[in-house]
Amino acid sequence: MGKKYERVKSCLDCVRKKTDFVPRVALVLGSGLGDLAEQIEVVDTLDYAEIDGFPQSTVAGHKGRFVFGYMEGTPVVIMQGRVHFYEGYEMEDVVLPVRLMRALGANTLFLTNAAGGMGDGFQCGDLMLITDHISSFIRNPLIGENEEEFGVRFPDMSEIYDKDLQQIIRQCSKELSVTLKEGVYLQFTGPSYESPAEIRMCKALGASAVGMSTVVEAITANHMGMKICGISFISNLAAGISETPLSHEEVKAAADAVAPKFQALVKLAISRM
């Protein structure tokens, strides 16, 4: 048994002392989007601090806990606040929560984030279905000795975001009359926002939105055979596109405004997964 797998097993044993809930879907809530966890039939909650050796979220607005319960009848585990590489953690720490949620029983990972929009016609408050991602500017979470308990040494990445799940989200957006853009998400390390020159580079590479999370989580989940889908909330227009300086307060304010339609879309989509 590898060291990383042993660590996940240790965290799993700790969680199981507090709850026996088995989720089917794991949902990661991005900056400003944590209130969705309050909209479900809650069975248990567990602060990250209660799990031995588990990384703690330090970002304002991230509560830092797991919420277990039912969303429209579907058993879910929700990360109410994620851990980021820019907080100073090792990449193994950043992706540990995804590995733990898989060990708890989740076979589908629904990722959300707040992102800077770069696509033509994108506006603050838009929702973007993630169809692919670019990981070239971050450390790959699978670097190091491969542990077969998680997956194969060289995992295929040709369809990271499940096409069937994408179609479910598209259909739900139509039923709810929620406008849904689509595009490629690119992750930088952060915590500084990108320069205008970097944004021009991202656009040239084919990215539609940029942020500081999600991609490493998707790579890790794909390695473990999970089905993955994701939605970016366009909280601001990226540097060089926006006419005003970027701030975390702007992200949170924009998230509050879009929360109702975002929550409705996620809840309906999960009920059909």
C-alpha positions as CSV (number, residue, x, y, z in Angstrom):
1,M,0.0,0.0,0.0
2,G,1.5,3.3,-1.1
3,K,1.9,6.3,1.3
4,K,-0.6,8.5,-0.5
5,Y,-3.2,5.7,-0.4
6,E,-2.4,5.1,3.3
7,R,-3.1,8.7,4.0
8,V,-6.5,8.6,2.2
9,K,-7.3,5.4,4.2
10,S,-6.4,7.1,7.4
11,C,-8.7,10.1,6.6
12,L,-11.4,7.6,5.5
13,D,-11.2,5.8,8.9
14,C,-11.5,9.1,10.7
15,V,-14.6,10.2,8.7
16,R,-16.2,6.8,9.2
17,K,-16.0,7.2,13.0
18,K,-18.3,10.2,12.6
19,T,-20.6,9.2,9.7
20,D,-21.5,6.2,7.7
21,F,-23.1,8.2,4.9
22,V,-22.3,6.9,1.4
23,P,-22.5,9.6,-1.4
24,R,-23.0,9.0,-5.0
25,V,-22.0,12.4,-6.2
26,A,-19.2,14.7,-4.9
27,L,-19.8,18.4,-5.4
28,V,-17.0,21.0,-5.0
29,L,-18.3,24.5,-4.4
30,G,-16.1,27.4,-5.6
31,S,-15.5,30.9,-4.3
32,G,-18.8,32.6,-3.3
33,L,-20.9,29.5,-4.1
34,G,-20.8,27.8,-0.8
35,D,-24.4,28.6,0.2
36,L,-25.7,25.8,-2.1
37,A,-24.7,23.4,0.7
38,E,-27.4,24.9,2.8
39,Q,-30.1,24.1,0.3
40,I,-29.9,20.3,0.7
41,E,-31.4,17.8,3.1
42,V,-28.4,17.7,5.4
43,V,-27.6,14.4,7.2
44,D,-24.1,15.2,8.6
45,T,-21.5,17.9,8.5
46,L,-17.8,17.5,9.2
47,D,-15.2,20.3,9.5
48,Y,-11.9,19.6,7.8
49,A,-10.2,20.3,11.2
50,E,-11.9,17.2,12.6
51,I,-10.1,14.9,10.1
52,D,-6.6,14.0,11.2
53,G,-3.9,15.3,8.8
54,F,-6.5,17.0,6.5
55,P,-5.6,20.4,4.9
56,Q,-7.5,23.4,6.0
57,S,-9.1,26.0,3.7
58,T,-7.8,29.5,4.5
59,V,-9.7,31.6,1.9
60,A,-12.3,34.1,3.0
61,G,-15.8,32.8,2.3
62,H,-14.7,29.1,2.3
63,K,-16.2,27.4,5.4
64,G,-13.9,24.4,5.2
65,R,-16.2,21.5,5.8
66,F,-17.9,18.5,4.2
67,V,-21.7,18.5,4.1
68,F,-23.4,15.1,3.6
69,G,-27.0,14.8,2.6
70,Y,-29.5,14.5,-0.2
71,M,-30.0,16.8,-3.1
72,E,-33.2,16.2,-4.9
73,G,-33.0,12.6,-3.6
74,T,-29.4,12.0,-4.7
75,P,-26.9,11.2,-1.9
76,V,-24.1,13.8,-2.1
77,V,-21.0,14.9,-0.3
78,I,-20.3,18.6,-0.7
79,M,-17.0,20.4,-0.2
80,Q,-18.0,23.7,1.2
81,G,-14.7,25.4,0.5
82,R,-11.7,23.8,-1.3
83,V,-8.0,23.8,-0.8
84,H,-5.8,25.7,-3.3
85,F,-2.2,25.2,-4.3
86,Y,-1.6,29.0,-3.7
87,E,-2.3,28.6,0.0
88,G,1.1,26.9,0.3
89,Y,0.0,23.3,0.3
90,E,1.7,20.5,-1.5
91,M,-0.2,19.3,-4.6
92,E,-0.9,16.0,-2.7
93,D,-2.8,18.0,-0.1
94,V,-4.8,19.9,-2.7
95,V,-6.2,16.7,-4.3
96,L,-6.5,14.7,-1.1
97,P,-10.2,15.8,-0.7
98,V,-11.1,14.4,-4.1
99,R,-9.4,11.1,-3.3
100,L,-11.2,10.9,0.0
101,M,-14.6,11.6,-1.6
102,R,-14.0,8.8,-4.1
103,A,-13.1,6.5,-1.2
104,L,-16.3,7.5,0.6
105,G,-18.2,6.1,-2.4
106,A,-18.7,8.9,-4.9
107,N,-18.3,7.9,-8.5
108,T,-19.2,11.3,-10.0
109,L,-17.4,14.6,-9.4
110,F,-19.2,17.9,-10.1
111,L,-16.7,20.8,-10.0
112,T,-17.6,24.4,-9.8
113,N,-15.4,27.5,-9.6
114,A,-15.3,31.3,-10.0
115,A,-13.4,32.2,-13.1
116,G,-12.3,35.1,-15.2
117,G,-14.1,35.2,-18.5
118,M,-12.1,35.6,-21.8
119,G,-14.5,34.2,-24.3
120,D,-16.1,36.5,-26.9
121,G,-19.4,37.7,-25.6
122,F,-18.8,36.6,-22.0
123,Q,-20.2,38.8,-19.3
124,C,-19.9,38.9,-15.5
125,G,-22.5,36.5,-14.1
126,D,-22.4,34.0,-17.0
127,L,-22.3,30.3,-16.3
128,M,-19.9,28.2,-18.5
129,L,-20.0,24.5,-19.0
130,I,-16.5,23.2,-19.0
131,T,-15.9,21.0,-22.0
132,D,-12.1,20.7,-21.7
133,H,-9.2,22.2,-19.8
134,I,-5.5,23.2,-20.1
135,S,-3.2,22.0,-17.4
136,S,0.2,23.2,-18.8
137,F,0.8,25.9,-16.2
138,I,0.4,23.9,-13.0
139,R,2.1,20.9,-11.4
140,N,0.5,17.7,-12.4
141,P,-1.0,16.0,-9.3
142,L,0.1,12.6,-10.6
143,I,3.8,13.3,-10.6
144,G,5.7,10.9,-8.4
145,E,5.4,7.2,-7.8
146,N,2.1,5.9,-9.2
147,E,0.0,4.1,-6.7
148,E,-2.1,1.4,-8.4
149,E,-4.8,1.6,-5.8
150,F,-5.8,4.9,-7.4
151,G,-5.2,4.2,-11.1
152,V,-2.8,3.5,-14.0
153,R,0.5,5.2,-14.5
154,F,-0.5,7.0,-17.7
155,P,-4.2,7.8,-17.6
156,D,-6.0,8.7,-20.8
157,M,-7.2,12.3,-20.9
158,S,-9.1,12.4,-24.2
159,E,-12.5,12.8,-22.5
160,I,-12.0,14.3,-19.0
161,Y,-15.4,15.9,-18.8
162,D,-18.0,13.2,-19.4
163,K,-20.1,13.9,-22.5
164,D,-23.3,12.4,-21.1
165,L,-23.1,14.6,-18.0
166,Q,-22.5,17.6,-20.2
167,Q,-25.7,16.8,-22.1
168,I,-27.6,16.5,-18.9
169,I,-26.5,19.9,-17.8
170,R,-27.3,21.4,-21.2
171,Q,-30.8,20.0,-21.1
172,C,-31.4,21.2,-17.5
173,S,-30.3,24.7,-18.5
174,K,-32.8,24.8,-21.3
175,E,-35.6,23.6,-19.0
176,L,-34.7,26.3,-16.5
177,S,-34.2,29.0,-19.1
178,V,-30.7,29.5,-17.7
179,T,-28.2,30.8,-20.3
180,L,-25.2,28.4,-20.4
181,K,-22.0,29.3,-22.3
182,E,-19.4,26.6,-23.1
183,G,-15.7,26.6,-23.2
184,V,-12.2,25.5,-22.1
185,Y,-10.9,26.3,-18.6
186,L,-7.3,27.0,-17.9
187,Q,-5.8,26.9,-14.4
188,F,-2.9,29.0,-13.2
189,T,-1.4,28.7,-9.7
190,G,-2.5,32.1,-8.3
191,P,-2.9,33.8,-6.0
192,S,-2.1,36.8,-8.1
193,Y,-4.5,37.5,-10.9
194,E,-3.2,37.2,-14.5
195,S,-1.6,40.0,-16.4
196,P,-3.1,41.3,-19.6
197,A,-0.3,39.7,-21.6
198,E,-1.0,36.3,-20.0
199,I,-4.7,36.6,-20.8
200,R,-3.9,37.3,-24.4
201,M,-1.7,34.1,-24.3
202,C,-4.6,32.1,-22.8
203,K,-7.0,33.3,-25.5
204,A,-4.4,32.3,-28.2
205,L,-4.2,28.8,-26.7
206,G,-8.0,28.4,-26.9
207,A,-9.1,29.0,-23.3
208,S,-12.4,30.7,-22.6
209,A,-12.0,31.1,-18.8
210,V,-9.1,31.2,-16.3
211,G,-8.9,30.4,-12.6
212,M,-6.9,28.9,-9.8
213,S,-8.5,25.5,-9.2
214,T,-10.4,22.7,-10.7
215,V,-8.0,21.2,-13.3
216,V,-5.8,19.3,-10.8
217,E,-9.0,18.0,-9.2
218,A,-10.3,16.8,-12.5
219,I,-7.0,15.1,-13.4
220,T,-7.0,13.3,-10.0
221,A,-10.6,12.2,-10.4
222,N,-10.0,11.0,-13.9
223,H,-7.1,8.9,-12.7
224,M,-9.4,7.2,-10.3
225,G,-12.1,6.5,-12.9
226,M,-14.7,9.0,-11.8
227,K,-17.1,10.7,-14.1
228,I,-16.5,14.4,-14.1
229,C,-18.4,17.5,-15.1
230,G,-17.9,21.2,-14.3
231,I,-19.4,24.7,-14.4
232,S,-17.4,27.9,-14.2
233,F,-19.2,30.9,-12.8
234,I,-17.8,33.9,-14.7
235,S,-17.3,36.2,-11.7
236,N,-15.3,38.9,-13.6
237,L,-13.8,39.6,-17.0
238,A,-10.1,38.9,-17.0
239,A,-7.3,41.4,-16.9
240,G,-7.1,43.5,-20.1
241,I,-10.7,42.8,-20.8
242,S,-12.1,44.2,-17.6
243,E,-12.0,48.0,-17.3
244,T,-11.6,47.8,-13.5
245,P,-9.0,46.2,-11.2
246,L,-9.8,42.7,-10.1
247,S,-10.6,41.8,-6.5
248,H,-11.8,38.9,-4.4
249,E,-14.7,41.1,-3.1
250,E,-15.9,41.5,-6.7
251,V,-15.9,37.7,-7.1
252,K,-18.1,37.2,-3.9
253,A,-20.5,40.0,-4.9
254,A,-21.0,38.6,-8.4
255,A,-21.5,35.1,-6.9
256,D,-24.3,36.4,-4.6
257,A,-26.1,37.8,-7.6
258,V,-26.0,34.6,-9.8
259,A,-26.6,32.2,-6.9
260,P,-30.3,31.4,-7.5
261,K,-29.9,30.3,-11.1
262,F,-26.7,28.5,-10.4
263,Q,-28.2,26.6,-7.5
264,A,-31.3,25.7,-9.5
265,L,-29.2,24.3,-12.4
266,V,-26.8,22.3,-10.2
267,K,-29.7,20.8,-8.2
268,L,-31.7,19.7,-11.2
269,A,-28.6,18.3,-13.0
270,I,-27.5,16.3,-10.0
271,S,-31.0,14.8,-9.6
272,R,-30.6,13.3,-13.1
273,M,-27.1,11.9,-12.7
